[in-house]
Every structure is written in structure tokens, then in C-alpha cells.
Amino acid sequence: TMVNKARKSKYRNAIKKMNLLLEGKKKTEALKFLPKLNSELMKVAKSGIIKKANASRNVSRVTKKIAAL
């Protein structure tokens, strides 16, 4: 349980950081952070904390938002 909580917290923090970058319209920083976010989401999905489709959906939405900047 503690391991899962730590992983989930790390994943949520990564998403929050990306959202802050997007709100600040920092496209270059967001593009640099995207692979790290993707990696974090897939690690969490692989361990079963979130579903793989959920991780893919999050990455897709973030990528769309970056492209719109």
C-alpha cells in the first residue's frame, strides 16, 4: 500500500507540473518534460495503479494541449 501511494503521488505530481507548464504557456519546457511524464505514467500503468488506457489518454490530452500552444 505504501509503495502504491508513493507511486500514485509521483504520478499526480508529474501531471500537476505539466499542467503548470501549460498554464504558463512554456511550450519548450513542456516539450522537454513530456517524455518524463510519459515514462512516469507508463510505469504507474504497468504496475496496475492506473489503467493503461488512462495513462494513454492523459498523454494524448497533454500532447494536444502542447500542440495548441
PQR file with spaces between the fields and no chain letter, atoms N, CA, C, O and H, PARSE charges and radii, in Angstrom:
ATOM       1  N    THR     1       0.826   -1.195    0.000 -0.4000 1.5000
ATOM       2  CA   THR     1       0.000    0.000    0.000 -0.0000 2.0000
ATOM       3  C    THR     1       0.865    1.252    0.000  0.5500 1.7000
ATOM       4  O    THR     1       0.597    2.201   -0.737 -0.5500 1.4000
ATOM       5  N    MET     2       1.891    1.250    0.819 -0.4000 1.5000
ATOM       6  CA   MET     2       2.764    2.423    0.893 -0.0000 2.0000
ATOM       7  C    MET     2       3.486    2.670   -0.440  0.5500 1.7000
ATOM       8  O    MET     2       3.639    3.813   -0.872 -0.5500 1.4000
ATOM       9  H    MET     2       2.109    0.479    1.418  0.4000 1.0000
ATOM      10  N    VAL     3       3.923    1.586   -1.077 -0.4000 1.5000
ATOM      11  CA   VAL     3       4.610    1.707   -2.371 -0.0000 2.0000
ATOM      12  C    VAL     3       3.649    2.280   -3.408  0.5500 1.7000
ATOM      13  O    VAL     3       4.011    3.170   -4.177 -0.5500 1.4000
ATOM      14  H    VAL     3       3.798    0.657   -0.726  0.4000 1.0000
ATOM      15  N    ASN     4       2.412    1.757   -3.421 -0.4000 1.5000
ATOM      16  CA   ASN     4       1.426    2.248   -4.382 -0.0000 2.0000
ATOM      17  C    ASN     4       1.105    3.718   -4.144  0.5500 1.7000
ATOM      18  O    ASN     4       0.965    4.487   -5.095 -0.5500 1.4000
ATOM      19  H    ASN     4       2.119    1.034   -2.795  0.4000 1.0000
ATOM      20  N    LYS     5       0.987    4.112   -2.875 -0.4000 1.5000
ATOM      21  CA   LYS     5       0.711    5.518   -2.562 -0.0000 2.0000
ATOM      22  C    LYS     5       1.842    6.409   -3.059  0.5500 1.7000
ATOM      23  O    LYS     5       1.598    7.480   -3.615 -0.5500 1.4000
ATOM      24  H    LYS     5       1.100    3.487   -2.102  0.4000 1.0000
ATOM      25  N    ALA     6       3.066    5.968   -2.860 -0.4000 1.5000
ATOM      26  CA   ALA     6       4.223    6.750   -3.307 -0.0000 2.0000
ATOM      27  C    ALA     6       4.217    6.886   -4.825  0.5500 1.7000
ATOM      28  O    ALA     6       4.465    7.969   -5.354 -0.5500 1.4000
ATOM      29  H    ALA     6       3.264    5.098   -2.409  0.4000 1.0000
ATOM      30  N    ARG     7       3.940    5.805   -5.519 -0.4000 1.5000
ATOM      31  CA   ARG     7       3.914    5.841   -6.985 -0.0000 2.0000
ATOM      32  C    ARG     7       2.801    6.746   -7.495  0.5500 1.7000
ATOM      33  O    ARG     7       2.993    7.522   -8.432 -0.5500 1.4000
ATOM      34  H    ARG     7       3.738    4.924   -5.090  0.4000 1.0000
ATOM      35  N    LYS     8       1.625    6.634   -6.860 -0.4000 1.5000
ATOM      36  CA   LYS     8       0.479    7.439   -7.280 -0.0000 2.0000
ATOM      37  C    LYS     8       0.763    8.920   -7.042  0.5500 1.7000
ATOM      38  O    LYS     8       0.402    9.769   -7.856 -0.5500 1.4000
ATOM      39  H    LYS     8       1.470    6.003   -6.100  0.4000 1.0000
ATOM      40  N    SER     9       1.410    9.218   -5.926 -0.4000 1.5000
ATOM      41  CA   SER     9       1.760   10.595   -5.600 -0.0000 2.0000
ATOM      42  C    SER     9       2.726   11.155   -6.636  0.5500 1.7000
ATOM      43  O    SER     9       2.574   12.291   -7.083 -0.5500 1.4000
ATOM      44  H    SER     9       1.703    8.528   -5.264  0.4000 1.0000
ATOM      45  N    LYS    10       3.718   10.357   -7.017 -0.4000 1.5000
ATOM      46  CA   LYS    10       4.706   10.772   -8.014 -0.0000 2.0000
ATOM      47  C    LYS    10       4.028   11.066   -9.360  0.5500 1.7000
ATOM      48  O    LYS    10       4.364   12.035  -10.040 -0.5500 1.4000
ATOM      49  H    LYS    10       3.841    9.433   -6.654  0.4000 1.0000
ATOM      50  N    TYR    11       3.073   10.213   -9.725 -0.4000 1.5000
ATOM      51  CA   TYR    11       2.343   10.366  -10.983 -0.0000 2.0000
ATOM      52  C    TYR    11       1.482   11.630  -10.956  0.5500 1.7000
ATOM      53  O    TYR    11       1.435   12.374  -11.935 -0.5500 1.4000
ATOM      54  H    TYR    11       2.800    9.425   -9.172  0.4000 1.0000
ATOM      55  N    ARG    12       0.806   11.868   -9.839 -0.4000 1.5000
ATOM      56  CA   ARG    12      -0.027   13.068   -9.719 -0.0000 2.0000
ATOM      57  C    ARG    12       0.818   14.336   -9.764  0.5500 1.7000
ATOM      58  O    ARG    12       0.434   15.323  -10.391 -0.5500 1.4000
ATOM      59  H    ARG    12       0.844   11.264   -9.043  0.4000 1.0000
ATOM      60  N    ASN    13       1.964   14.305   -9.100 -0.4000 1.5000
ATOM      61  CA   ASN    13       2.856   15.467   -9.106 -0.0000 2.0000
ATOM      62  C    ASN    13       3.359   15.764  -10.513  0.5500 1.7000
ATOM      63  O    ASN    13       3.487   16.926  -10.900 -0.5500 1.4000
ATOM      64  H    ASN    13       2.276   13.503   -8.591  0.4000 1.0000
ATOM      65  N    ALA    14       3.645   14.710  -11.280 -0.4000 1.5000
ATOM      66  CA   ALA    14       4.114   14.893  -12.658 -0.0000 2.0000
ATOM      67  C    ALA    14       3.035   15.575  -13.499  0.5500 1.7000
ATOM      68  O    ALA    14       3.329   16.464  -14.298 -0.5500 1.4000
ATOM      69  H    ALA    14       3.541   13.766  -10.966  0.4000 1.0000
ATOM      70  N    ILE    15       1.790   15.151  -13.311 -0.4000 1.5000
ATOM      71  CA   ILE    15       0.686   15.751  -14.067 -0.0000 2.0000
ATOM      72  C    ILE    15       0.487   17.205  -13.648  0.5500 1.7000
ATOM      73  O    ILE    15       0.247   18.072  -14.488 -0.5500 1.4000
ATOM      74  H    ILE    15       1.551   14.428  -12.662  0.4000 1.0000
ATOM      75  N    LYS    16       0.587   17.468  -12.340 -0.4000 1.5000
ATOM      76  CA   LYS    16       0.437   18.842  -11.857 -0.0000 2.0000
ATOM      77  C    LYS    16       1.523   19.743  -12.428  0.5500 1.7000
ATOM      78  O    LYS    16       1.256   20.879  -12.823 -0.5500 1.4000
ATOM      79  H    LYS    16       0.782   16.764  -11.658  0.4000 1.0000
ATOM      80  N    LYS    17       2.756   19.227  -12.471 -0.4000 1.5000
ATOM      81  CA   LYS    17       3.866   20.018  -13.001 -0.0000 2.0000
ATOM      82  C    LYS    17       3.620   20.352  -14.475  0.5500 1.7000
ATOM      83  O    LYS    17       3.858   21.477  -14.915 -0.5500 1.4000
ATOM      84  H    LYS    17       2.973   18.305  -12.150  0.4000 1.0000
ATOM      85  N    MET    18       3.141   19.362  -15.227 -0.4000 1.5000
ATOM      86  CA   MET    18       2.866   19.587  -16.645 -0.0000 2.0000
ATOM      87  C    MET    18       1.753   20.613  -16.809  0.5500 1.7000
ATOM      88  O    MET    18       1.831   21.475  -17.684 -0.5500 1.4000
ATOM      89  H    MET    18       2.948   18.448  -14.870  0.4000 1.0000
ATOM      90  N    ASN    19       0.715   20.530  -15.976 -0.4000 1.5000
ATOM      91  CA   ASN    19      -0.385   21.493  -16.069 -0.0000 2.0000
ATOM      92  C    ASN    19       0.094   22.913  -15.765  0.5500 1.7000
ATOM      93  O    ASN    19      -0.362   23.872  -16.387 -0.5500 1.4000
ATOM      94  H    ASN    19       0.651   19.830  -15.265  0.4000 1.0000
ATOM      95  N    LEU    20       1.012   23.044  -14.808 -0.4000 1.5000
ATOM      96  CA   LEU    20       1.569   24.363  -14.501 -0.0000 2.0000
ATOM      97  C    LEU    20       2.343   24.919  -15.692  0.5500 1.7000
ATOM      98  O    LEU    20       2.248   26.105  -16.010 -0.5500 1.4000
ATOM      99  H    LEU    20       1.382   22.265  -14.302  0.4000 1.0000
ATOM     100  N    LEU    21       3.116   24.039  -16.353 -0.4000 1.5000
ATOM     101  CA   LEU    21       3.868   24.464  -17.536 -0.0000 2.0000
ATOM     102  C    LEU    21       2.915   24.913  -18.649  0.5500 1.7000
ATOM     103  O    LEU    21       3.167   25.902  -19.338 -0.5500 1.4000
ATOM     104  H    LEU    21       3.192   23.076  -16.095  0.4000 1.0000
ATOM     105  N    LEU    22       1.821   24.170  -18.810 -0.4000 1.5000
ATOM     106  CA   LEU    22       0.857   24.504  -19.857 -0.0000 2.0000
ATOM     107  C    LEU    22       0.135   25.815  -19.543  0.5500 1.7000
ATOM     108  O    LEU    22      -0.097   26.628  -20.437 -0.5500 1.4000
ATOM     109  H    LEU    22       1.616   23.367  -18.251  0.4000 1.0000
ATOM     110  N    GLU    23      -0.219   26.018  -18.269 -0.4000 1.5000
ATOM     111  CA   GLU    23      -0.889   27.258  -17.888 -0.0000 2.0000
ATOM     112  C    GLU    23       0.027   28.460  -18.071  0.5500 1.7000
ATOM     113  O    GLU    23      -0.423   29.554  -18.412 -0.5500 1.4000
ATOM     114  H    GLU    23      -0.031   25.357  -17.542  0.4000 1.0000
ATOM     115  N    GLY    24       1.320   28.240  -17.838 -0.4000 1.5000
ATOM     116  CA   GLY    24       2.292   29.312  -18.023 -0.0000 2.0000
ATOM     117  C    GLY    24       2.723   29.490  -19.465  0.5500 1.7000
ATOM     118  O    GLY    24       3.567   30.334  -19.767 -0.5500 1.4000
ATOM     119  H    GLY    24       1.685   27.352  -17.561  0.4000 1.0000
ATOM     120  N    LYS    25       2.147   28.699  -20.354 -0.4000 1.5000
ATOM     121  CA   LYS    25       2.446   28.734  -21.791 -0.0000 2.0000
ATOM     122  C    LYS    25       3.939   28.573  -22.078  0.5500 1.7000
ATOM     123  O    LYS    25       4.496   29.253  -22.940 -0.5500 1.4000
ATOM     124  H    LYS    25       1.462   28.014  -20.109  0.4000 1.0000
ATOM     125  N    LYS    26       4.575   27.663  -21.340 -0.4000 1.5000
ATOM     126  CA   LYS    26       6.006   27.389  -21.529 -0.0000 2.0000
ATOM     127  C    LYS    26       6.148   26.146  -22.408  0.5500 1.7000
ATOM     128  O    LYS    26       6.361   25.037  -21.917 -0.5500 1.4000
ATOM     129  H    LYS    26       4.123   27.112  -20.639  0.4000 1.0000
ATOM     130  N    LYS    27       6.027   26.357  -23.698 -0.4000 1.5000
ATOM     131  CA   LYS    27       5.993   25.242  -24.640 -0.0000 2.0000
ATOM     132  C    LYS    27       7.295   24.441  -24.665  0.5500 1.7000
ATOM     133  O    LYS    27       7.258   23.211  -24.665 -0.5500 1.4000
ATOM     134  H    LYS    27       5.854   27.257  -24.097  0.4000 1.0000
ATOM     135  N    THR    28       8.436   25.114  -24.687 -0.4000 1.5000
ATOM     136  CA   THR    28       9.704   24.391  -24.785 -0.0000 2.0000
ATOM     137  C    THR    28       9.941   23.525  -23.547  0.5500 1.7000
ATOM     138  O    THR    28      10.396   22.386  -23.652 -0.5500 1.4000
ATOM     139  H    THR    28       8.466   26.114  -24.687  0.4000 1.0000
ATOM     140  N    GLU    29       9.626   24.080  -22.371 -0.4000 1.5000
ATOM     141  CA   GLU    29       9.795   23.303  -21.139 -0.0000 2.0000
ATOM     142  C    GLU    29       8.817   22.132  -21.099  0.5500 1.7000
ATOM     143  O    GLU    29       9.165   21.041  -20.645 -0.5500 1.4000
ATOM     144  H    GLU    29       9.257   25.005  -22.285  0.4000 1.0000
ATOM     145  N    ALA    30       7.594   22.361  -21.576 -0.4000 1.5000
ATOM     146  CA   ALA    30       6.588   21.303  -21.607 -0.0000 2.0000
ATOM     147  C    ALA    30       7.034   20.176  -22.538  0.5500 1.7000
ATOM     148  O    ALA    30       6.860   18.998  -22.225 -0.5500 1.4000
ATOM     149  H    ALA    30       7.312   23.247  -21.944  0.4000 1.0000
ATOM     150  N    LEU    31       7.612   20.548  -23.688 -0.4000 1.5000
ATOM     151  CA   LEU    31       8.098   19.525  -24.626 -0.0000 2.0000
ATOM     152  C    LEU    31       9.243   18.720  -24.023  0.5500 1.7000
ATOM     153  O    LEU    31       9.357   17.518  -24.265 -0.5500 1.4000
ATOM     154  H    LEU    31       7.753   21.504  -23.941  0.4000 1.0000
ATOM     155  N    LYS    32      10.095   19.388  -23.234 -0.4000 1.5000
ATOM     156  CA   LYS    32      11.198   18.674  -22.588 -0.0000 2.0000
ATOM     157  C    LYS    32      10.687   17.737  -21.497  0.5500 1.7000
ATOM     158  O    LYS    32      11.259   16.672  -21.267 -0.5500 1.4000
ATOM     159  H    LYS    32      10.003   20.364  -23.038  0.4000 1.0000
ATOM     160  N    PHE    33       9.611   18.140  -20.828 -0.4000 1.5000
ATOM     161  CA   PHE    33       9.071   17.348  -19.714 -0.0000 2.0000
ATOM     162  C    PHE    33       8.165   16.209  -20.194  0.5500 1.7000
ATOM     163  O    PHE    33       7.915   15.260  -19.450 -0.5500 1.4000
ATOM     164  H    PHE    33       9.147   19.006  -21.014  0.4000 1.0000
ATOM     165  N    LEU    34       7.674   16.301  -21.429 -0.4000 1.5000
ATOM     166  CA   LEU    34       6.728   15.302  -21.952 -0.0000 2.0000
ATOM     167  C    LEU    34       7.245   13.861  -21.888  0.5500 1.7000
ATOM     168  O    LEU    34       6.502   12.993  -21.429 -0.5500 1.4000
ATOM     169  H    LEU    34       7.877   17.071  -22.034  0.4000 1.0000
ATOM     170  N    PRO    35       8.481   13.554  -22.323 -0.5600 1.5000
ATOM     171  CA   PRO    35       8.950   12.163  -22.235  0.2800 2.0000
ATOM     172  C    PRO    35       9.009   11.661  -20.785  0.5500 1.7000
ATOM     173  O    PRO    35       8.724   10.493  -20.521 -0.5500 1.4000
ATOM     174  N    LYS    36       9.377   12.537  -19.857 -0.4000 1.5000
ATOM     175  CA   LYS    36       9.439   12.151  -18.456 -0.0000 2.0000
ATOM     176  C    LYS    36       8.040   11.847  -17.931  0.5500 1.7000
ATOM     177  O    LYS    36       7.843   10.879  -17.197 -0.5500 1.4000
ATOM     178  H    LYS    36       9.609   13.486  -20.071  0.4000 1.0000
ATOM     179  N    LEU    37       7.073   12.677  -18.309 -0.4000 1.5000
ATOM     180  CA   LEU    37       5.682   12.452  -17.908 -0.0000 2.0000
ATOM     181  C    LEU    37       5.175   11.142  -18.485  0.5500 1.7000
ATOM     182  O    LEU    37       4.548   10.349  -17.782 -0.5500 1.4000
ATOM     183  H    LEU    37       7.233   13.464  -18.905  0.4000 1.0000
ATOM     184  N    ASN    38       5.445   10.914  -19.764 -0.4000 1.5000
ATOM     185  CA   ASN    38       5.028    9.678  -20.424 -0.0000 2.0000
ATOM     186  C    ASN    38       5.608    8.464  -19.712  0.5500 1.7000
ATOM     187  O    ASN    38       4.903    7.487  -19.460 -0.5500 1.4000
ATOM     188  H    ASN    38       5.954   11.558  -20.335  0.4000 1.0000
ATOM     189  N    SER    39       6.884    8.531  -19.393 -0.4000 1.5000
ATOM     190  CA   SER    39       7.564    7.445  -18.695 -0.0000 2.0000
ATOM     191  C    SER    39       6.915    7.182  -17.339  0.5500 1.7000
ATOM     192  O    SER    39       6.660    6.035  -16.972 -0.5500 1.4000
ATOM     193  H    SER    39       7.457    9.325  -19.597  0.4000 1.0000
ATOM     194  N    GLU    40       6.654    8.251  -16.604 -0.4000 1.5000
ATOM     195  CA   GLU    40       6.050    8.140  -15.273 -0.0000 2.0000
ATOM     196  C    GLU    40       4.674    7.491  -15.358  0.5500 1.7000
ATOM     197  O    GLU    40       4.347    6.605  -14.568 -0.5500 1.4000
ATOM     198  H    GLU    40       6.862    9.183  -16.901  0.4000 1.0000
ATOM     199  N    LEU    41       3.873    7.935  -16.317 -0.4000 1.5000
ATOM     200  CA   LEU    41       2.527    7.389  -16.478 -0.0000 2.0000
ATOM     201  C    LEU    41       2.559    5.914  -16.857  0.5500 1.7000
ATOM     202  O    LEU    41       1.773    5.119  -16.341 -0.5500 1.4000
ATOM     203  H    LEU    41       4.139    8.655  -16.959  0.4000 1.0000
ATOM     204  N    MET    42       3.462    5.552  -17.752 -0.4000 1.5000
ATOM     205  CA   MET    42       3.533    4.152  -18.178 -0.0000 2.0000
ATOM     206  C    MET    42       4.034    3.242  -17.055  0.5500 1.7000
ATOM     207  O    MET    42       3.600    2.095  -16.951 -0.5500 1.4000
ATOM     208  H    MET    42       4.101    6.198  -18.171  0.4000 1.0000
ATOM     209  N    LYS    43       4.943    3.742  -16.217 -0.4000 1.5000
ATOM     210  CA   LYS    43       5.406    2.959  -15.070 -0.0000 2.0000
ATOM     211  C    LYS    43       4.247    2.665  -14.121  0.5500 1.7000
ATOM     212  O    LYS    43       4.090    1.546  -13.633 -0.5500 1.4000
ATOM     213  H    LYS    43       5.296    4.674  -16.302  0.4000 1.0000
ATOM     214  N    VAL    44       3.440    3.696  -13.872 -0.4000 1.5000
ATOM     215  CA   VAL    44       2.302    3.547  -12.972 -0.0000 2.0000
ATOM     216  C    VAL    44       1.261    2.607  -13.590  0.5500 1.7000
ATOM     217  O    VAL    44       0.649    1.805  -12.885 -0.5500 1.4000
ATOM     218  H    VAL    44       3.568    4.605  -14.268  0.4000 1.0000
ATOM     219  N    ALA    45       1.066    2.710  -14.901 -0.4000 1.5000
ATOM     220  CA   ALA    45       0.105    1.843  -15.587 -0.0000 2.0000
ATOM     221  C    ALA    45       0.584    0.393  -15.573  0.5500 1.7000
ATOM     222  O    ALA    45      -0.206   -0.536  -15.407 -0.5500 1.4000
ATOM     223  H    ALA    45       1.564    3.362  -15.473  0.4000 1.0000
ATOM     224  N    LYS    46       1.890    0.219  -15.750 -0.4000 1.5000
ATOM     225  CA   LYS    46       2.456   -1.128  -15.784 -0.0000 2.0000
ATOM     226  C    LYS    46       2.262   -1.840  -14.442  0.5500 1.7000
ATOM     227  O    LYS    46       2.025   -3.047  -14.392 -0.5500 1.4000
ATOM     228  H    LYS    46       2.532    0.974  -15.885  0.4000 1.0000
ATOM     229  N    SER    47       2.368   -1.065  -13.357 -0.4000 1.5000
ATOM     230  CA   SER    47       2.234   -1.670  -12.040 -0.0000 2.0000
ATOM     231  C    SER    47       0.777   -1.813  -11.618  0.5500 1.7000
ATOM     232  O    SER    47       0.497   -2.359  -10.551 -0.5500 1.4000
ATOM     233  H    SER    47       2.561   -0.085  -13.398  0.4000 1.0000
ATOM     234  N    GLY    48      -0.164   -1.325  -12.448 -0.4000 1.5000
ATOM     235  CA   GLY    48      -1.584   -1.553  -12.187 -0.0000 2.0000
ATOM     236  C    GLY    48      -2.238   -0.510  -11.304  0.5500 1.7000
ATOM     237  O    GLY    48      -3.377   -0.701  -10.876 -0.5500 1.4000
ATOM     238  H    GLY    48       0.064   -0.881  -13.315  0.4000 1.0000
ATOM     239  N    ILE    49      -1.554    0.583  -11.019 -0.4000 1.5000
ATOM     240  CA   ILE    49      -2.139    1.622  -10.168 -0.0000 2.0000
ATOM     241  C    ILE    49      -3.213    2.382  -10.945  0.5500 1.7000
ATOM     242  O    ILE    49      -4.267    2.710  -10.400 -0.5500 1.4000
ATOM     243  H    ILE    49      -0.629    0.737  -11.367  0.4000 1.0000
ATOM     244  N    ILE    50      -2.937    2.657  -12.220 -0.4000 1.5000
ATOM     245  CA   ILE    50      -3.959    3.183  -13.120 -0.0000 2.0000
ATOM     246  C    ILE    50      -3.981    2.276  -14.338  0.5500 1.7000
ATOM     247  O    ILE    50      -3.045    1.513  -14.577 -0.5500 1.4000
ATOM     248  H    ILE    50      -2.080    2.391  -12.662  0.4000 1.0000
ATOM     249  N    LYS    51      -5.057    2.366  -15.102 -0.4000 1.5000
ATOM     250  CA   LYS    51      -5.147    1.532  -16.296 -0.0000 2.0000
ATOM     251  C    LYS    51      -4.323    2.130  -17.418  0.5500 1.7000
ATOM     252  O    LYS    51      -4.075    3.335  -17.460 -0.5500 1.4000
ATOM     253  H    LYS    51      -5.817    2.986  -14.908  0.4000 1.0000
ATOM     254  N    LYS    52      -3.900    1.257  -18.334 -0.4000 1.5000
ATOM     255  CA   LYS    52      -3.065    1.696  -19.446 -0.0000 2.0000
ATOM     256  C    LYS    52      -3.786    2.721  -20.317  0.5500 1.7000
ATOM     257  O    LYS    52      -3.176    3.672  -20.806 -0.5500 1.4000
ATOM     258  H    LYS    52      -4.101    0.278  -18.301  0.4000 1.0000
ATOM     259  N    ALA    53      -5.089    2.518  -20.505 -0.4000 1.5000
ATOM     260  CA   ALA    53      -5.868    3.457  -21.319 -0.0000 2.0000
ATOM     261  C    ALA    53      -5.909    4.832  -20.664  0.5500 1.7000
ATOM     262  O    ALA    53      -5.880    5.854  -21.349 -0.5500 1.4000
ATOM     263  H    ALA    53      -5.585    1.745  -20.108  0.4000 1.0000
ATOM     264  N    ASN    54      -5.975    4.851  -19.345 -0.4000 1.5000
ATOM     265  CA   ASN    54      -5.980    6.114  -18.596 -0.0000 2.0000
ATOM     266  C    ASN    54      -4.669    6.868  -18.840  0.5500 1.7000
ATOM     267  O    ASN    54      -4.677    8.071  -19.102 -0.5500 1.4000
ATOM     268  H    ASN    54      -5.998    4.021  -18.788  0.4000 1.0000
ATOM     269  N    ALA    55      -3.556    6.159  -18.754 -0.4000 1.5000
ATOM     270  CA   ALA    55      -2.246    6.772  -18.981 -0.0000 2.0000
ATOM     271  C    ALA    55      -2.146    7.301  -20.412  0.5500 1.7000
ATOM     272  O    ALA    55      -1.687    8.422  -20.634 -0.5500 1.4000
ATOM     273  H    ALA    55      -3.549    5.182  -18.542  0.4000 1.0000
ATOM     274  N    SER    56      -2.574    6.497  -21.369 -0.4000 1.5000
ATOM     275  CA   SER    56      -2.514    6.899  -22.778 -0.0000 2.0000
ATOM     276  C    SER    56      -3.381    8.124  -23.027  0.5500 1.7000
ATOM     277  O    SER    56      -2.990    9.036  -23.756 -0.5500 1.4000
ATOM     278  H    SER    56      -2.947    5.586  -21.188  0.4000 1.0000
ATOM     279  N    ARG    57      -4.559    8.138  -22.417 -0.4000 1.5000
ATOM     280  CA   ARG    57      -5.479    9.269  -22.577 -0.0000 2.0000
ATOM     281  C    ARG    57      -4.853   10.555  -22.029  0.5500 1.7000
ATOM     282  O    ARG    57      -4.944   11.613  -22.651 -0.5500 1.4000
ATOM     283  H    ARG    57      -4.876    7.398  -21.825  0.4000 1.0000
ATOM     284  N    ASN    58      -4.223   10.449  -20.865 -0.4000 1.5000
ATOM     285  CA   ASN    58      -3.570   11.617  -20.268 -0.0000 2.0000
ATOM     286  C    ASN    58      -2.463   12.155  -21.165  0.5500 1.7000
ATOM     287  O    ASN    58      -2.362   13.362  -21.383 -0.5500 1.4000
ATOM     288  H    ASN    58      -4.150    9.589  -20.360  0.4000 1.0000
ATOM     289  N    VAL    59      -1.635   11.255  -21.684 -0.4000 1.5000
ATOM     290  CA   VAL    59      -0.532   11.671  -22.566 -0.0000 2.0000
ATOM     291  C    VAL    59      -1.099   12.326  -23.821  0.5500 1.7000
ATOM     292  O    VAL    59      -0.587   13.348  -24.280 -0.5500 1.4000
ATOM     293  H    VAL    59      -1.716   10.274  -21.508  0.4000 1.0000
ATOM     294  N    SER    60      -2.146   11.741  -24.367 -0.4000 1.5000
ATOM     295  CA   SER    60      -2.759   12.263  -25.575 -0.0000 2.0000
ATOM     296  C    SER    60      -3.295   13.677  -25.353  0.5500 1.7000
ATOM     297  O    SER    60      -3.077   14.564  -26.178 -0.5500 1.4000
ATOM     298  H    SER    60      -2.561   10.911  -23.994  0.4000 1.0000
ATOM     299  N    ARG    61      -3.991   13.881  -24.248 -0.4000 1.5000
ATOM     300  CA   ARG    61      -4.571   15.195  -23.960 -0.0000 2.0000
ATOM     301  C    ARG    61      -3.486   16.244  -23.751  0.5500 1.7000
ATOM     302  O    ARG    61      -3.600   17.375  -24.223 -0.5500 1.4000
ATOM     303  H    ARG    61      -4.168   13.160  -23.578  0.4000 1.0000
ATOM     304  N    VAL    62      -2.441   15.857  -23.043 -0.4000 1.5000
ATOM     305  CA   VAL    62      -1.342   16.795  -22.781 -0.0000 2.0000
ATOM     306  C    VAL    62      -0.658   17.162  -24.096  0.5500 1.7000
ATOM     307  O    VAL    62      -0.339   18.328  -24.329 -0.5500 1.4000
ATOM     308  H    VAL    62      -2.348   14.939  -22.659  0.4000 1.0000
ATOM     309  N    THR    63      -0.433   16.167  -24.952 -0.4000 1.5000
ATOM     310  CA   THR    63       0.218   16.412  -26.238 -0.0000 2.0000
ATOM     311  C    THR    63      -0.619   17.375  -27.086  0.5500 1.7000
ATOM     312  O    THR    63      -0.081   18.263  -27.747 -0.5500 1.4000
ATOM     313  H    THR    63      -0.692   15.220  -24.763  0.4000 1.0000
ATOM     314  N    LYS    64      -1.934   17.187  -27.056 -0.4000 1.5000
ATOM     315  CA   LYS    64      -2.838   18.067  -27.793 -0.0000 2.0000
ATOM     316  C    LYS    64      -2.729   19.500  -27.277  0.5500 1.7000
ATOM     317  O    LYS    64      -2.702   20.453  -28.056 -0.5500 1.4000
ATOM     318  H    LYS    64      -2.370   16.466  -26.519  0.4000 1.0000
ATOM     319  N    LYS    65      -2.668   19.635  -25.949 -0.4000 1.5000
ATOM     320  CA   LYS    65      -2.578   20.973  -25.348 -0.0000 2.0000
ATOM     321  C    LYS    65      -1.255   21.652  -25.710  0.5500 1.7000
ATOM     322  O    LYS    65      -1.215   22.859  -25.952 -0.5500 1.4000
ATOM     323  H    LYS    65      -2.690   18.860  -25.316  0.4000 1.0000
ATOM     324  N    ILE    66      -0.176   20.870  -25.744 -0.4000 1.5000
ATOM     325  CA   ILE    66       1.135   21.422  -26.114 -0.0000 2.0000
ATOM     326  C    ILE    66       1.105   21.905  -27.560  0.5500 1.7000
ATOM     327  O    ILE    66       1.622   22.975  -27.879 -0.5500 1.4000
ATOM     328  H    ILE    66      -0.208   19.890  -25.547  0.4000 1.0000
ATOM     329  N    ALA    67       0.497   21.107  -28.425 -0.4000 1.5000
ATOM     330  CA   ALA    67       0.419   21.470  -29.835 -0.0000 2.0000
ATOM     331  C    ALA    67      -0.401   22.740  -30.035  0.5500 1.7000
ATOM     332  O    ALA    67      -0.150   23.513  -30.959 -0.5500 1.4000
ATOM     333  H    ALA    67       0.077   20.237  -28.166  0.4000 1.0000
ATOM     334  N    ALA    68      -1.386   22.950  -29.157 -0.4000 1.5000
ATOM     335  CA   ALA    68      -2.249   24.129  -29.282 -0.0000 2.0000
ATOM     336  C    ALA    68      -1.556   25.404  -28.823  0.5500 1.7000
ATOM     337  O    ALA    68      -2.010   26.499  -29.156 -0.5500 1.4000
ATOM     338  H    ALA    68      -1.591   22.322  -28.406  0.4000 1.0000
ATOM     339  N    LEU    69      -0.452   25.287  -28.056 -0.4000 1.5000
ATOM     340  CA   LEU    69       0.240   26.487  -27.571 -0.0000 2.0000
ATOM     341  C    LEU    69       0.914   27.253  -28.697  0.5500 1.7000
ATOM     342  O    LEU    69       1.538   28.286  -28.454 -0.5500 1.4000
ATOM     343  H    LEU    69      -0.084   24.398  -27.786  0.4000 1.0000
